[in-house]
C-alpha cells in the first residue's frame, strides 16, 4: 500500500494522544488512524475506547456506521464512485456496474491481488459534473466508460 505506514500500536498510541484533547475526539482520531495506516485496524478500537473513556461498542459503532472508514487495507488504487441522487440520475448505477465488470471487483471490495479497491461515496459536491468520483484522492467529474477503461489500464501498471 503506497503512502501508508504499517500497523504499529506505538504509532496508534501517538495518534490517539495527539487528538484526544479535542472535543468529539473519536472522529478526528479515526480519520488520523486511517490516513496513517490506510484503514482502521481492529486493535485500535479498544485503544481509542480506553483513552476516551468510551465502550468498545461505541467506537466500533462509529467505525462501522460511516462508509468512509475501512476495516481492511485498501488496494494500491482506490476508486470511489458517487452513489448520490444527482449522480444516479446521470447514470452512475450503470457506470458502477461497468466498473465492477472491468475491474473485476464488486463495490466495497478490494481485488484479490490488492491492485484496486472500489468504494461508494455519497456526494462529492460535483453534482453539475455528474457522474463523479474520486480516484486515489483526486476528484473527477463527468466520468464515463472511457474513464473507467483508463483507470483499468492505470491500475494494471
C-alpha positions in Angstrom: 0.0 0.0 0.0 1.7 3.1 -1.2 1.8 6.0 1.2 0.6 4.2 4.3 2.6 3.1 7.3 2.5 -0.5 8.5 0.3 -1.0 11.6 2.0 -0.2 14.8 0.4 0.0 18.3 3.0 2.6 19.3 2.2 4.8 16.3 -1.5 4.4 17.0 -0.9 5.5 20.6 0.9 8.6 19.4 -2.1 9.5 17.1 -4.6 9.0 19.9 -2.6 11.1 22.3 -2.2 13.9 19.9 -6.0 14.1 19.2 -7.7 13.0 22.5 -7.9 16.6 23.8 -10.2 17.6 21.0 -14.0 17.9 21.6 -15.6 14.9 19.9 -12.2 13.3 19.5 -13.4 9.9 18.2 -13.8 11.1 14.6 -10.6 13.0 14.4 -8.7 10.0 15.8 -10.3 7.6 13.5 -9.6 9.8 10.5 -6.0 10.2 11.5 -5.6 6.5 12.1 -7.0 5.8 8.6 -4.8 8.5 7.0 -1.8 6.9 8.6 -2.5 3.1 8.1 -4.9 3.2 5.2 -7.6 1.6 7.3 -8.8 1.3 10.9 -7.3 -1.8 12.3 -9.3 -3.8 14.9 -6.7 -3.5 17.6 -7.0 0.3 17.7 -10.7 0.2 18.7 -10.1 -0.8 22.3 -7.1 1.7 22.5 -9.4 4.6 21.5 -12.2 3.4 23.8 -9.9 3.3 26.8 -8.3 6.6 26.0 -11.6 8.4 25.6 -13.4 6.5 28.4 -15.9 5.0 25.9 -17.0 1.5 25.4 -15.5 -0.6 22.6 -19.0 -0.9 21.2 -19.3 2.9 20.9 -16.0 3.2 19.0 -16.8 0.2 16.8 -20.3 1.7 16.1 -18.7 4.8 14.7 -16.2 2.8 12.5 -19.0 0.7 11.1 -21.6 3.4 10.7 -19.6 5.7 8.5 -18.9 4.4 5.0 -15.6 6.2 4.7 -13.9 4.1 7.3 -12.2 1.0 6.0 -11.7 -2.1 8.3 -9.3 -3.8 5.8 -6.2 -2.4 4.0 -7.1 -0.8 0.6 -5.8 -1.7 -2.8 -2.9 0.2 -4.4 -5.6 2.3 -6.2 -8.8 3.4 -4.5 -11.7 4.3 -6.8 -14.8 5.9 -5.2 -17.9 6.3 -7.3 -20.6 8.6 -6.2 -23.9 6.9 -5.4 -25.9 10.0 -4.5 -29.1 11.0 -6.3 -27.6 13.6 -8.8 -25.0 11.1 -10.0 -27.6 8.3 -10.1 -29.8 10.5 -12.4 -26.8 10.9 -14.7 -26.1 7.1 -14.9 -23.8 6.3 -12.1 -25.5 3.0 -11.4 -24.7 1.8 -15.0 -21.2 3.2 -14.7 -20.7 1.3 -11.4 -21.8 -1.9 -13.0 -19.4 -1.3 -15.8 -16.6 -0.5 -13.4 -17.3 -3.7 -11.4 -17.1 -5.8 -14.5 -14.0 -4.1 -16.0 -12.1 -4.0 -12.7 -13.2 -7.5 -11.6 -14.2 -6.3 -8.2 -17.6 -5.7 -6.5 -18.4 -2.4 -4.9 -17.0 -2.2 -1.4 -14.3 -4.8 -2.1 -10.6 -5.0 -3.0 -9.3 -7.2 -5.8 -7.5 -10.3 -4.5 -4.2 -9.1 -5.9 -4.5 -5.9 -3.9 -4.5 -3.8 -7.1 -7.7 -1.8 -6.7 -10.4 -1.0 -4.2 -13.8 0.1 -5.4 -15.9 2.0 -2.9 -19.2 4.0 -2.9 -19.1 7.6 -1.8 -22.2 9.8 -1.2 -21.9 13.2 -2.8 -18.6 14.9 -3.7 -20.3 18.2 -4.4 -19.7 17.8 -8.1 -23.4 17.4 -9.0 -23.1 19.7 -12.0 -20.4 17.3 -13.3 -22.2 14.1 -12.6 -21.4 11.3 -12.5 -18.5 12.0 -10.3 -15.9 10.0 -8.4 -12.6 10.1 -6.6 -9.5 8.3 -7.9 -6.7 8.0 -5.4 -7.9 11.1 -3.7 -8.3 13.1 -6.9 -11.8 14.4 -7.7 -13.0 13.5 -11.2 -16.3 14.7 -12.9 -18.1 13.6 -15.9 -17.0 10.0 -15.6 -17.9 7.7 -18.4 -16.9 4.2 -19.6 -13.7 5.5 -21.3 -12.6 7.0 -17.9 -13.1 3.6 -16.3 -11.1 1.9 -19.1 -8.3 4.4 -18.4 -8.4 3.5 -14.7 -8.2 -0.2 -15.5 -5.1 0.4 -17.6 -3.6 2.6 -14.9 -4.3 0.1 -12.2 -2.6 -2.6 -14.2 0.7 -0.7 -14.2 
